[in-house]
Amino acid sequence: MFNAKVRLQKGFTLLEVMIAISITALIGIASANLLTNIIESKKVTDERSEQLITLQRFNQFVSRDVEQIINRSIRDEYGDEQAAIIIDDSDYLAQWSRLGWRNNPINDDPRSEIQRVAFQTFDINDEECEAAKLRLESWGEFDPQGLCLVRYFWSVLDRSSDSEAKTQIILDLIDEIEIELLATTLVSDNDDAETETNQEQNWYTQWPNIQSDETKEIPTAMLWRITLPKIGQIERLWLLAYDDQ
């Protein structure tokens, strides 16, 4: 009598297969979420790094300009005299004359080392902010809202009708900016000598201020208050070495 042995082959049950698929799916979802978080964290880090670089550039330019303010008025392209420091006029947010514009040491025809600079804001969608908008788009900001801050400077002090300003964007995106000037009052005594009275100090959002013959106000400090997206408000205060002579 022939006895045949039947060998049974065991496999995975449907339940085991479903459990294995579920575990694999959970691992895949967790890995995808982790990767997404890493990418988002890198994006935020890169944006903050670019903002820090922009703030450093802003601080470099404005500090250099403010700390070397000089009492030197100019003639504009219409021949009208403009004060050494102007805050909040019809043309610019602020403008002034500054020292320290170094010449090329090999230049045979050196220019003046005094430079006229000015600052103005524009909507981020304006032509003046095109370079800033392109930078923001490269960081993933495809619909930025706000302003860019532009620095102007001229190759000559007393301008003519064909004098054109060169521009630099020193802050790509801001929400708001305020500039204030602190002035100290000088009072003439009986000997017509001017003595400083530290108690009489005032902040101005517009300058020059109307002054009388009896009193004279000297700029002594400048405050910039800027509101930045995702960072908030920052303040920068500079003391002025302004010579009224």
PyRosetta script that sets phi, psi and omega in degrees:
from pyrosetta import init, pose_from_sequence

init()
pose = pose_from_sequence("MFNAKVRLQKGFTLLEVMIAISITALIGIASANLLTNIIESKKVTDERSEQLITLQRFNQFVSRDVEQIINRSIRDEYGDEQAAIIIDDSDYLAQWSRLGWRNNPINDDPRSEIQRVAFQTFDINDEECEAAKLRLESWGEFDPQGLCLVRYFWSVLDRSSDSEAKTQIILDLIDEIEIELLATTLVSDNDDAETETNQEQNWYTQWPNIQSDETKEIPTAMLWRITLPKIGQIERLWLLAYDDQ")
pose.set_psi(1, 129.6)
pose.set_omega(1, -175.4)
pose.set_phi(2, -93.1)
pose.set_psi(2, 118.7)
pose.set_omega(2, 178.0)
pose.set_phi(3, -103.1)
pose.set_psi(3, 120.1)
pose.set_omega(3, 178.7)
pose.set_phi(4, -98.2)
pose.set_psi(4, 128.3)
pose.set_omega(4, 177.4)
pose.set_phi(5, -93.9)
pose.set_psi(5, 123.3)
pose.set_omega(5, 179.7)
pose.set_phi(6, -98.2)
pose.set_psi(6, 120.7)
pose.set_omega(6, 179.7)
pose.set_phi(7, -97.2)
pose.set_psi(7, 118.4)
pose.set_omega(7, -179.1)
pose.set_phi(8, -83.6)
pose.set_psi(8, 136.3)
pose.set_omega(8, 176.7)
pose.set_phi(9, -105.5)
pose.set_psi(9, 121.4)
pose.set_omega(9, -178.9)
pose.set_phi(10, -93.1)
pose.set_psi(10, 142.9)
pose.set_omega(10, 177.0)
pose.set_phi(11, -130.2)
pose.set_psi(11, -171.9)
pose.set_omega(11, 178.7)
pose.set_phi(12, -81.0)
pose.set_psi(12, 140.1)
pose.set_omega(12, 174.6)
pose.set_phi(13, -78.8)
pose.set_psi(13, 164.3)
pose.set_omega(13, -179.8)
pose.set_phi(14, -60.7)
pose.set_psi(14, -37.7)
pose.set_omega(14, -180.0)
pose.set_phi(15, -63.5)
pose.set_psi(15, -42.2)
pose.set_omega(15, 179.5)
pose.set_phi(16, -64.4)
pose.set_psi(16, -40.2)
pose.set_omega(16, 178.0)
pose.set_phi(17, -62.9)
pose.set_psi(17, -43.3)
pose.set_omega(17, 179.7)
pose.set_phi(18, -64.1)
pose.set_psi(18, -39.2)
pose.set_omega(18, 178.5)
pose.set_phi(19, -65.3)
pose.set_psi(19, -42.7)
pose.set_omega(19, 179.7)
pose.set_phi(20, -63.3)
pose.set_psi(20, -40.9)
pose.set_omega(20, 178.5)
pose.set_phi(21, -65.1)
pose.set_psi(21, -40.2)
pose.set_omega(21, -179.7)
pose.set_phi(22, -64.1)
pose.set_psi(22, -43.7)
pose.set_omega(22, 179.0)
pose.set_phi(23, -62.7)
pose.set_psi(23, -43.7)
pose.set_omega(23, 178.4)
pose.set_phi(24, -61.4)
pose.set_psi(24, -40.9)
pose.set_omega(24, 179.6)
pose.set_phi(25, -64.9)
pose.set_psi(25, -41.6)
pose.set_omega(25, 178.9)
pose.set_phi(26, -63.3)
pose.set_psi(26, -41.3)
pose.set_omega(26, 177.8)
pose.set_phi(27, -63.4)
pose.set_psi(27, -41.4)
pose.set_omega(27, 179.4)
pose.set_phi(28, -64.4)
pose.set_psi(28, -41.4)
pose.set_omega(28, 179.5)
pose.set_phi(29, -65.5)
pose.set_psi(29, -44.6)
pose.set_omega(29, 179.3)
pose.set_phi(30, -62.2)
pose.set_psi(30, -40.8)
pose.set_omega(30, 179.4)
pose.set_phi(31, -65.6)
pose.set_psi(31, -40.9)
pose.set_omega(31, 179.2)
pose.set_phi(32, -64.6)
pose.set_psi(32, -42.1)
pose.set_omega(32, 178.3)
pose.set_phi(33, -64.1)
pose.set_psi(33, -40.6)
pose.set_omega(33, 178.9)
pose.set_phi(34, -63.2)
pose.set_psi(34, -42.9)
pose.set_omega(34, 178.9)
pose.set_phi(35, -64.7)
pose.set_psi(35, -40.9)
pose.set_omega(35, 178.0)
pose.set_phi(36, -62.2)
pose.set_psi(36, -42.6)
pose.set_omega(36, 178.6)
pose.set_phi(37, -63.6)
pose.set_psi(37, -39.0)
pose.set_omega(37, 178.5)
pose.set_phi(38, -64.2)
pose.set_psi(38, -43.6)
pose.set_omega(38, 180.0)
pose.set_phi(39, -64.1)
pose.set_psi(39, -43.9)
pose.set_omega(39, 179.5)
pose.set_phi(40, -64.8)
pose.set_psi(40, -40.2)
pose.set_omega(40, 178.8)
pose.set_phi(41, -63.3)
pose.set_psi(41, -40.7)
pose.set_omega(41, 178.3)
pose.set_phi(42, -64.6)
pose.set_psi(42, -39.5)
pose.set_omega(42, 179.7)
pose.set_phi(43, -62.8)
pose.set_psi(43, -45.6)
pose.set_omega(43, 179.4)
pose.set_phi(44, -63.7)
pose.set_psi(44, -41.4)
pose.set_omega(44, 179.4)
pose.set_phi(45, -62.8)
pose.set_psi(45, -42.8)
pose.set_omega(45, 179.0)
pose.set_phi(46, -64.2)
pose.set_psi(46, -40.3)
pose.set_omega(46, 179.6)
pose.set_phi(47, -64.7)
pose.set_psi(47, -44.0)
pose.set_omega(47, 179.2)
pose.set_phi(48, -65.1)
pose.set_psi(48, -36.8)
pose.set_omega(48, 178.0)
pose.set_phi(49, -64.3)
pose.set_psi(49, -42.5)
pose.set_omega(49, 178.5)
pose.set_phi(50, -66.3)
pose.set_psi(50, -38.3)
pose.set_omega(50, 177.0)
pose.set_phi(51, -63.3)
pose.set_psi(51, -39.4)
pose.set_omega(51, 178.4)
pose.set_phi(52, -64.5)
pose.set_psi(52, -41.6)
pose.set_omega(52, 177.7)
pose.set_phi(53, -62.3)
pose.set_psi(53, -41.7)
pose.set_omega(53, 178.9)
pose.set_phi(54, -63.5)
pose.set_psi(54, -42.5)
pose.set_omega(54, 178.7)
pose.set_phi(55, -65.4)
pose.set_psi(55, -36.8)
pose.set_omega(55, 177.1)
pose.set_phi(56, -65.3)
pose.set_psi(56, -39.6)
pose.set_omega(56, 177.4)
pose.set_phi(57, -65.1)
pose.set_psi(57, -42.8)
pose.set_omega(57, 177.1)
pose.set_phi(58, -59.4)
pose.set_psi(58, -48.9)
pose.set_omega(58, -178.3)
pose.set_phi(59, -62.7)
pose.set_psi(59, -37.2)
pose.set_omega(59, 179.7)
pose.set_phi(60, -63.6)
pose.set_psi(60, -49.5)
pose.set_omega(60, -177.1)
pose.set_phi(61, -68.4)
pose.set_psi(61, -51.2)
pose.set_omega(61, -173.6)
pose.set_phi(62, -69.2)
pose.set_psi(62, -40.2)
pose.set_omega(62, 178.2)
pose.set_phi(63, -60.1)
pose.set_psi(63, -44.4)
pose.set_omega(63, 179.7)
pose.set_phi(64, -62.9)
pose.set_psi(64, -38.0)
pose.set_omega(64, -179.4)
pose.set_phi(65, -72.4)
pose.set_psi(65, -45.8)
pose.set_omega(65, -174.8)
pose.set_phi(66, -70.2)
pose.set_psi(66, -44.4)
pose.set_omega(66, -174.1)
pose.set_phi(67, -66.8)
pose.set_psi(67, -13.9)
pose.set_omega(67, -179.0)
pose.set_phi(68, -117.0)
pose.set_psi(68, 25.8)
pose.set_omega(68, 177.0)
pose.set_phi(69, -60.5)
pose.set_psi(69, 137.5)
pose.set_omega(69, -179.9)
pose.set_phi(70, -128.8)
pose.set_psi(70, 151.0)
pose.set_omega(70, 179.1)
pose.set_phi(71, -81.2)
pose.set_psi(71, 81.3)
pose.set_omega(71, -179.4)
pose.set_phi(72, -139.1)
pose.set_psi(72, 106.5)
pose.set_omega(72, 175.7)
pose.set_phi(73, -74.8)
pose.set_psi(73, 166.1)
pose.set_omega(73, -178.2)
pose.set_phi(74, -133.9)
pose.set_psi(74, 170.8)
pose.set_omega(74, 169.7)
pose.set_phi(75, -108.0)
pose.set_psi(75, 128.1)
pose.set_omega(75, 179.0)
pose.set_phi(76, -81.0)
pose.set_psi(76, -175.3)
pose.set_omega(76, -175.9)
pose.set_phi(77, -66.0)
pose.set_psi(77, -13.1)
pose.set_omega(77, 177.4)
pose.set_phi(78, -98.3)
pose.set_psi(78, 2.5)
pose.set_omega(78, -179.4)
pose.set_phi(79, 84.7)
pose.set_psi(79, 3.3)
pose.set_omega(79, -179.6)
pose.set_phi(80, -83.6)
pose.set_psi(80, 143.5)
pose.set_omega(80, 179.1)
pose.set_phi(81, -77.5)
pose.set_psi(81, 133.8)
pose.set_omega(81, 177.5)
pose.set_phi(82, -116.8)
pose.set_psi(82, 137.6)
pose.set_omega(82, -176.4)
pose.set_phi(83, -63.3)
pose.set_psi(83, 161.0)
pose.set_omega(83, -179.8)
pose.set_phi(84, -60.7)
pose.set_psi(84, -39.9)
pose.set_omega(84, 177.0)
pose.set_phi(85, -125.6)
pose.set_psi(85, 130.8)
pose.set_omega(85, 176.6)
pose.set_phi(86, -131.6)
pose.set_psi(86, 127.0)
pose.set_omega(86, 177.5)
pose.set_phi(87, -118.3)
pose.set_psi(87, 126.2)
pose.set_omega(87, 172.7)
pose.set_phi(88, 60.4)
pose.set_psi(88, 62.3)
pose.set_omega(88, 172.1)
pose.set_phi(89, -104.0)
pose.set_psi(89, -171.3)
pose.set_omega(89, -174.6)
pose.set_phi(90, -73.7)
pose.set_psi(90, -19.5)
pose.set_omega(90, -176.1)
pose.set_phi(91, -98.4)
pose.set_psi(91, -41.5)
pose.set_omega(91, -174.1)
pose.set_phi(92, -137.4)
pose.set_psi(92, 156.9)
pose.set_omega(92, 174.4)
pose.set_phi(93, -65.1)
pose.set_psi(93, -38.2)
pose.set_omega(93, 176.5)
pose.set_phi(94, -162.3)
pose.set_psi(94, 151.2)
pose.set_omega(94, 173.9)
pose.set_phi(95, -155.6)
pose.set_psi(95, 151.4)
pose.set_omega(95, 179.1)
pose.set_phi(96, -164.8)
pose.set_psi(96, 172.0)
pose.set_omega(96, 175.8)
pose.set_phi(97, -101.0)
pose.set_psi(97, 142.5)
pose.set_omega(97, -178.0)
pose.set_phi(98, -138.7)
pose.set_psi(98, 151.6)
pose.set_omega(98, 174.6)
pose.set_phi(99, -86.5)
pose.set_psi(99, 178.3)
pose.set_omega(99, 169.0)
pose.set_phi(100, 86.3)
pose.set_psi(100, 15.5)
pose.set_omega(100, 176.8)
pose.set_phi(101, -85.7)
pose.set_psi(101, 94.6)
pose.set_omega(101, -170.1)
pose.set_phi(102, -71.8)
pose.set_psi(102, 144.2)
pose.set_omega(102, 176.2)
pose.set_phi(103, -85.4)
pose.set_psi(103, 157.4)
pose.set_omega(103, 170.9)
pose.set_phi(104, -68.4)
pose.set_psi(104, 126.7)
pose.set_omega(104, -175.5)
pose.set_phi(105, -61.2)
pose.set_psi(105, -20.4)
pose.set_omega(105, -179.2)
pose.set_phi(106, -101.8)
pose.set_psi(106, 9.4)
pose.set_omega(106, -179.7)
pose.set_phi(107, -77.2)
pose.set_psi(107, 124.0)
pose.set_omega(107, -179.7)
pose.set_phi(108, -79.4)
pose.set_psi(108, -17.3)
pose.set_omega(108, -178.8)
pose.set_phi(109, -127.0)
pose.set_psi(109, 76.4)
pose.set_omega(109, -174.7)
pose.set_phi(110, -65.1)
pose.set_psi(110, 145.8)
pose.set_omega(110, 176.9)
pose.set_phi(111, -96.2)
pose.set_psi(111, -179.5)
pose.set_omega(111, 177.3)
pose.set_phi(112, -66.1)
pose.set_psi(112, 145.3)
pose.set_omega(112, 176.1)
pose.set_phi(113, -92.4)
pose.set_psi(113, 6.1)
pose.set_omega(113, 172.7)
pose.set_phi(114, -98.7)
pose.set_psi(114, 134.1)
pose.set_omega(114, -176.2)
pose.set_phi(115, -125.1)
pose.set_psi(115, 143.5)
pose.set_omega(115, 174.6)
pose.set_phi(116, -99.6)
pose.set_psi(116, 126.8)
pose.set_omega(116, 180.0)
pose.set_phi(117, -125.5)
pose.set_psi(117, 155.7)
pose.set_omega(117, 178.7)
pose.set_phi(118, -148.8)
pose.set_psi(118, 161.2)
pose.set_omega(118, -178.1)
pose.set_phi(119, -136.1)
pose.set_psi(119, 142.2)
pose.set_omega(119, 178.5)
pose.set_phi(120, -152.0)
pose.set_psi(120, 153.3)
pose.set_omega(120, 176.9)
pose.set_phi(121, -108.0)
pose.set_psi(121, 150.3)
pose.set_omega(121, 176.9)
pose.set_phi(122, -138.2)
pose.set_psi(122, 154.0)
pose.set_omega(122, 174.0)
pose.set_phi(123, -61.2)
pose.set_psi(123, 142.0)
pose.set_omega(123, -174.8)
pose.set_phi(124, -60.2)
pose.set_psi(124, -21.5)
pose.set_omega(124, 180.0)
pose.set_phi(125, -90.5)
pose.set_psi(125, -2.0)
pose.set_omega(125, 178.0)
pose.set_phi(126, -75.9)
pose.set_psi(126, 162.2)
pose.set_omega(126, -178.6)
pose.set_phi(127, -61.0)
pose.set_psi(127, -35.5)
pose.set_omega(127, -178.5)
pose.set_phi(128, -63.4)
pose.set_psi(128, -21.8)
pose.set_omega(128, -177.0)
pose.set_phi(129, -104.6)
pose.set_psi(129, 14.3)
pose.set_omega(129, -174.1)
pose.set_phi(130, -58.7)
pose.set_psi(130, -44.2)
pose.set_omega(130, -179.5)
pose.set_phi(131, -63.9)
pose.set_psi(131, -38.9)
pose.set_omega(131, 178.2)
pose.set_phi(132, -65.3)
pose.set_psi(132, -41.2)
pose.set_omega(132, 179.7)
pose.set_phi(133, -64.5)
pose.set_psi(133, -39.3)
pose.set_omega(133, 177.9)
pose.set_phi(134, -63.5)
pose.set_psi(134, -39.2)
pose.set_omega(134, 177.5)
pose.set_phi(135, -64.1)
pose.set_psi(135, -43.5)
pose.set_omega(135, 179.9)
pose.set_phi(136, -62.9)
pose.set_psi(136, -39.1)
pose.set_omega(136, 178.1)
pose.set_phi(137, -65.5)
pose.set_psi(137, -34.7)
pose.set_omega(137, 177.6)
pose.set_phi(138, -68.1)
pose.set_psi(138, -21.3)
pose.set_omega(138, 176.6)
pose.set_phi(139, -91.3)
pose.set_psi(139, 0.1)
pose.set_omega(139, 179.5)
pose.set_phi(140, 99.3)
pose.set_psi(140, 4.1)
pose.set_omega(140, 177.3)
pose.set_phi(141, -93.8)
pose.set_psi(141, 91.9)
pose.set_omega(141, -172.8)
pose.set_phi(142, -90.5)
pose.set_psi(142, -12.4)
pose.set_omega(142, 177.3)
pose.set_phi(143, -138.0)
pose.set_psi(143, 63.8)
pose.set_omega(143, -178.0)
pose.set_phi(144, -70.4)
pose.set_psi(144, 147.7)
pose.set_omega(144, 177.4)
pose.set_phi(145, -128.5)
pose.set_psi(145, 128.1)
pose.set_omega(145, 179.4)
pose.set_phi(146, 148.4)
pose.set_psi(146, -150.9)
pose.set_omega(146, -175.2)
pose.set_phi(147, -128.5)
pose.set_psi(147, 157.1)
pose.set_omega(147, 168.1)
pose.set_phi(148, -114.8)
pose.set_psi(148, 152.2)
pose.set_omega(148, -178.8)
pose.set_phi(149, -107.0)
pose.set_psi(149, 124.2)
pose.set_omega(149, -175.1)
pose.set_phi(150, -113.9)
pose.set_psi(150, 135.5)
pose.set_omega(150, 175.0)
pose.set_phi(151, -102.6)
pose.set_psi(151, 132.9)
pose.set_omega(151, 176.5)
pose.set_phi(152, -109.4)
pose.set_psi(152, 147.2)
pose.set_omega(152, 169.9)
pose.set_phi(153, -150.5)
pose.set_psi(153, 150.7)
pose.set_omega(153, -175.4)
pose.set_phi(154, -116.0)
pose.set_psi(154, 152.1)
pose.set_omega(154, 179.7)
pose.set_phi(155, -79.8)
pose.set_psi(155, -14.9)
pose.set_omega(155, 177.8)
pose.set_phi(156, -131.7)
pose.set_psi(156, 158.5)
pose.set_omega(156, 178.5)
pose.set_phi(157, -82.8)
pose.set_psi(157, -62.0)
pose.set_omega(157, 178.4)
pose.set_phi(158, -85.1)
pose.set_psi(158, 107.7)
pose.set_omega(158, -168.3)
pose.set_phi(159, -84.8)
pose.set_psi(159, 155.7)
pose.set_omega(159, 172.9)
pose.set_phi(160, -111.7)
pose.set_psi(160, 178.8)
pose.set_omega(160, -176.4)
pose.set_phi(161, -65.1)
pose.set_psi(161, -22.9)
pose.set_omega(161, -178.8)
pose.set_phi(162, -101.6)
pose.set_psi(162, 11.5)
pose.set_omega(162, 178.5)
pose.set_phi(163, -78.7)
pose.set_psi(163, 122.9)
pose.set_omega(163, -179.8)
pose.set_phi(164, -112.4)
pose.set_psi(164, 140.2)
pose.set_omega(164, 178.8)
pose.set_phi(165, -85.2)
pose.set_psi(165, 145.1)
pose.set_omega(165, 170.6)
pose.set_phi(166, -94.8)
pose.set_psi(166, 151.7)
pose.set_omega(166, -173.9)
pose.set_phi(167, -125.3)
pose.set_psi(167, 152.1)
pose.set_omega(167, 174.8)
pose.set_phi(168, -141.9)
pose.set_psi(168, 133.6)
pose.set_omega(168, 174.4)
pose.set_phi(169, -86.2)
pose.set_psi(169, 118.1)
pose.set_omega(169, -176.3)
pose.set_phi(170, -108.7)
pose.set_psi(170, -11.9)
pose.set_omega(170, 169.1)
pose.set_phi(171, -141.7)
pose.set_psi(171, 122.5)
pose.set_omega(171, -174.0)
pose.set_phi(172, -72.5)
pose.set_psi(172, -39.0)
pose.set_omega(172, -175.4)
pose.set_phi(173, -149.1)
pose.set_psi(173, 120.6)
pose.set_omega(173, 175.4)
pose.set_phi(174, -134.8)
pose.set_psi(174, 157.8)
pose.set_omega(174, 176.5)
pose.set_phi(175, -93.4)
pose.set_psi(175, -37.9)
pose.set_omega(175, -174.9)
pose.set_phi(176, -159.4)
pose.set_psi(176, 151.1)
pose.set_omega(176, 177.3)
pose.set_phi(177, -144.6)
pose.set_psi(177, 139.1)
pose.set_omega(177, 175.8)
pose.set_phi(178, -133.0)
pose.set_psi(178, 139.2)
pose.set_omega(178, 177.0)
pose.set_phi(179, -123.6)
pose.set_psi(179, 129.0)
pose.set_omega(179, 178.8)
pose.set_phi(180, -127.3)
pose.set_psi(180, 148.9)
pose.set_omega(180, -179.7)
pose.set_phi(181, -119.7)
pose.set_psi(181, 129.7)
pose.set_omega(181, 175.9)
pose.set_phi(182, -95.2)
pose.set_psi(182, 127.2)
pose.set_omega(182, -179.0)
pose.set_phi(183, -122.2)
pose.set_psi(183, 140.5)
pose.set_omega(183, 177.1)
pose.set_phi(184, -105.4)
pose.set_psi(184, 133.1)
pose.set_omega(184, -177.8)
pose.set_phi(185, -81.7)
pose.set_psi(185, 132.1)
pose.set_omega(185, 173.2)
pose.set_phi(186, -105.3)
pose.set_psi(186, 126.1)
pose.set_omega(186, -176.5)
pose.set_phi(187, -112.2)
pose.set_psi(187, 131.8)
pose.set_omega(187, 178.8)
pose.set_phi(188, -80.1)
pose.set_psi(188, 132.1)
pose.set_omega(188, 177.6)
pose.set_phi(189, -92.2)
pose.set_psi(189, -168.4)
pose.set_omega(189, -175.6)
pose.set_phi(190, -67.0)
pose.set_psi(190, -23.9)
pose.set_omega(190, -179.3)
pose.set_phi(191, -92.7)
pose.set_psi(191, 12.0)
pose.set_omega(191, -178.7)
pose.set_phi(192, 60.9)
pose.set_psi(192, 23.7)
pose.set_omega(192, 175.1)
pose.set_phi(193, -96.9)
pose.set_psi(193, 140.2)
pose.set_omega(193, -177.4)
pose.set_phi(194, -91.3)
pose.set_psi(194, 126.2)
pose.set_omega(194, 178.3)
pose.set_phi(195, -121.8)
pose.set_psi(195, 139.8)
pose.set_omega(195, -176.6)
pose.set_phi(196, -81.6)
pose.set_psi(196, 134.8)
pose.set_omega(196, 175.8)
pose.set_phi(197, -117.8)
pose.set_psi(197, 104.5)
pose.set_omega(197, -175.2)
pose.set_phi(198, -66.4)
pose.set_psi(198, -20.6)
pose.set_omega(198, -178.2)
pose.set_phi(199, -70.9)
pose.set_psi(199, -26.1)
pose.set_omega(199, -176.4)
pose.set_phi(200, -98.3)
pose.set_psi(200, 84.6)
pose.set_omega(200, 179.3)
pose.set_phi(201, -127.5)
pose.set_psi(201, 140.6)
pose.set_omega(201, -177.6)
pose.set_phi(202, -137.6)
pose.set_psi(202, 145.0)
pose.set_omega(202, 174.1)
pose.set_phi(203, -94.8)
pose.set_psi(203, 138.0)
pose.set_omega(203, -179.4)
pose.set_phi(204, -128.2)
pose.set_psi(204, 138.5)
pose.set_omega(204, 172.7)
pose.set_phi(205, -95.1)
pose.set_psi(205, -7.5)
pose.set_omega(205, 174.2)
pose.set_phi(206, -132.5)
pose.set_psi(206, 140.5)
pose.set_omega(206, -180.0)
pose.set_phi(207, -151.6)
pose.set_psi(207, 142.1)
pose.set_omega(207, 10.1)
pose.set_phi(208, -73.6)
pose.set_psi(208, 154.1)
pose.set_omega(208, 176.3)
pose.set_phi(209, -97.0)
pose.set_psi(209, 147.0)
pose.set_omega(209, 177.8)
pose.set_phi(210, -68.3)
pose.set_psi(210, 125.2)
pose.set_omega(210, -176.7)
pose.set_phi(211, -123.7)
pose.set_psi(211, 150.2)
pose.set_omega(211, 179.2)
pose.set_phi(212, -94.7)
pose.set_psi(212, 175.0)
pose.set_omega(212, 178.9)
pose.set_phi(213, -71.7)
pose.set_psi(213, -26.3)
pose.set_omega(213, -177.2)
pose.set_phi(214, -79.6)
pose.set_psi(214, -28.9)
pose.set_omega(214, -177.0)
pose.set_phi(215, -125.2)
pose.set_psi(215, 150.5)
pose.set_omega(215, 177.3)
pose.set_phi(216, -139.2)
pose.set_psi(216, 133.0)
pose.set_omega(216, -178.8)
pose.set_phi(217, -107.0)
pose.set_psi(217, 132.5)
pose.set_omega(217, -178.1)
pose.set_phi(218, -112.9)
pose.set_psi(218, 127.2)
pose.set_omega(218, 176.4)
pose.set_phi(219, -61.9)
pose.set_psi(219, 129.9)
pose.set_omega(219, -177.8)
pose.set_phi(220, -124.2)
pose.set_psi(220, -15.8)
pose.set_omega(220, 179.3)
pose.set_phi(221, -159.3)
pose.set_psi(221, 156.5)
pose.set_omega(221, 177.4)
pose.set_phi(222, -134.0)
pose.set_psi(222, 134.6)
pose.set_omega(222, -178.1)
pose.set_phi(223, -118.8)
pose.set_psi(223, 129.5)
pose.set_omega(223, 172.8)
pose.set_phi(224, -112.2)
pose.set_psi(224, 128.1)
pose.set_omega(224, 178.1)
pose.set_phi(225, -121.4)
pose.set_psi(225, 114.2)
pose.set_omega(225, -172.9)
pose.set_phi(226, -124.7)
pose.set_psi(226, 134.5)
pose.set_omega(226, 175.1)
pose.set_phi(227, -105.5)
pose.set_psi(227, 121.4)
pose.set_omega(227, -177.0)
pose.set_phi(228, -111.6)
pose.set_psi(228, 142.9)
pose.set_omega(228, 175.8)
pose.set_phi(229, -61.2)
pose.set_psi(229, 138.6)
pose.set_omega(229, 176.0)
pose.set_phi(230, 67.8)
pose.set_psi(230, -6.7)
pose.set_omega(230, 179.1)
pose.set_phi(231, -114.2)
pose.set_psi(231, -42.8)
pose.set_omega(231, -178.5)
pose.set_phi(232, 103.4)
pose.set_psi(232, -157.0)
pose.set_omega(232, -174.0)
pose.set_phi(233, -90.0)
pose.set_psi(233, 134.2)
pose.set_omega(233, 173.3)
pose.set_phi(234, -125.8)
pose.set_psi(234, 150.5)
pose.set_omega(234, 178.4)
pose.set_phi(235, -125.9)
pose.set_psi(235, 143.7)
pose.set_omega(235, 177.1)
pose.set_phi(236, -135.0)
pose.set_psi(236, 123.9)
pose.set_omega(236, -178.1)
pose.set_phi(237, -116.0)
pose.set_psi(237, 130.7)
pose.set_omega(237, 177.1)
pose.set_phi(238, -121.7)
pose.set_psi(238, 138.4)
pose.set_omega(238, 170.5)
pose.set_phi(239, -86.2)
pose.set_psi(239, 143.5)
pose.set_omega(239, -176.0)
pose.set_phi(240, -106.7)
pose.set_psi(240, 133.3)
pose.set_omega(240, 172.4)
pose.set_phi(241, -97.8)
pose.set_psi(241, 67.4)
pose.set_omega(241, -171.7)
pose.set_phi(242, -91.3)
pose.set_psi(242, 121.8)
pose.set_omega(242, 178.6)
pose.set_phi(243, -97.7)
pose.set_psi(243, 119.5)
pose.set_omega(243, -177.2)
pose.set_phi(244, -85.2)
pose.set_psi(244, -1.7)
pose.set_omega(244, -178.2)
pose.set_phi(245, -78.9)
pose.dump_pdb("model.pdb")
